[in-house]
């Protein structure tokens, strides 16, 4: 693990009109670190992932990925907002899995996983197919390669989505409430895949989750967001057993009470 | 004198046939222009910056808010005063195509906007280029559901082709009228033209349905 963080948020502020969603966020994530983001809705936690995936523009600050700025680039010796080419290059280091899967409905599971490796990375069809098949096998869907998303259960769709993101060989994986849209009995199969990923791959993982048990067991660090700021962060045992912030305590007792 | 005389049917047939060919050609060519240009309009409207998008919307609105006949007159009769002389055939089909492109662009737009926002986000997350995103992800989902809407304008354009007579293109209805005037017998020729329009519309609508069905299945959207 090198000293430079894999991801760095430096005084990042995000506003929607007059509403400040994230207020001067500073957050470093080390290579291979697993970080969970928890907090009440509206606390800005999903926005953190969406900014990192460049789905949202930031208003102030700089986001760094793997030692270089994502949101900015050097132009004539000055830092300027990143252009499309720069964004595309740096964005390639990041993969994302969405709450609602966002699989391409007109493509089979295999084709979903092959599209970007072929058209973006320039892999041949055979290489891409081998890579996709291997990943679908890893997520336990070797027998569903030819299925279309509509023929899959929610848990299966989400596993295809994970395989699709991994096929791009990202260094950082973002998981945005990936089990929130699933029926309860399907949550486990998706979490198992994420566990396996964490154990077998060198991946920096950043997840927004409502699965407190999983966050506790899986993460190296948990960040509790409240009102657009990190109210408290630390190792899961500390944060869950002995939270220092009153907000954290209220949130945890509310969530854990609800089951 | 009979109400219906088969003699005139026989006489009119070859004469009307040539008009029918013109009508069908104008419809197919005009609609090909409308389909392509309409898609271009819709994509510009969606992908352009605020200014470009606005200009496109205003242009479409302008085309839709003035009569087709006026547009044909403008290009064919006003153009030459400014040294722009366009042959009737090209002017007629061009204006038909552009006019219906404006309508088709709104149909495409409805289809594009119905594609889930998550599809764009997944495309960004996978780093697909904008061109690839449109061609492989968005349009295959946006177009099949709106084929019936496009088909309505196909038939609408077909029924608007008699407007070409105003710039001296001998399409079918004009020929039917001419035949009537020359022989002092209108009923056969006009009726035959009517039957032709009816049959063509019914066949076209069946084809449109089949295409829509096939596309939706092809892209697993049903």
Boltz contact constraints between the chains, C-beta under 6 A:
constraints:
  - contact:
      token1: [A, 53]
      token2: [B, 125]
      max_distance: 6.0
  - contact:
      token1: [A, 55]
      token2: [B, 121]
      max_distance: 6.0
  - contact:
      token1: [A, 88]
      token2: [B, 127]
      max_distance: 6.0
  - contact:
      token1: [A, 91]
      token2: [B, 127]
      max_distance: 6.0
  - contact:
      token1: [A, 92]
      token2: [B, 127]
      max_distance: 6.0
  - contact:
      token1: [A, 96]
      token2: [B, 125]
      max_distance: 6.0
  - contact:
      token1: [A, 100]
      token2: [B, 118]
      max_distance: 6.0
  - contact:
      token1: [A, 102]
      token2: [B, 118]
      max_distance: 6.0
  - contact:
      token1: [A, 102]
      token2: [B, 122]
      max_distance: 6.0
  - contact:
      token1: [A, 104]
      token2: [B, 137]
      max_distance: 6.0
  - contact:
      token1: [A, 106]
      token2: [B, 140]
      max_distance: 6.0
  - contact:
      token1: [A, 106]
      token2: [B, 219]
      max_distance: 6.0
  - contact:
      token1: [A, 106]
      token2: [B, 220]
      max_distance: 6.0
  - contact:
      token1: [A, 116]
      token2: [B, 126]
      max_distance: 6.0
  - contact:
      token1: [A, 119]
      token2: [B, 132]
      max_distance: 6.0
  - contact:
      token1: [A, 120]
      token2: [B, 127]
      max_distance: 6.0
  - contact:
      token1: [A, 148]
      token2: [B, 220]
      max_distance: 6.0
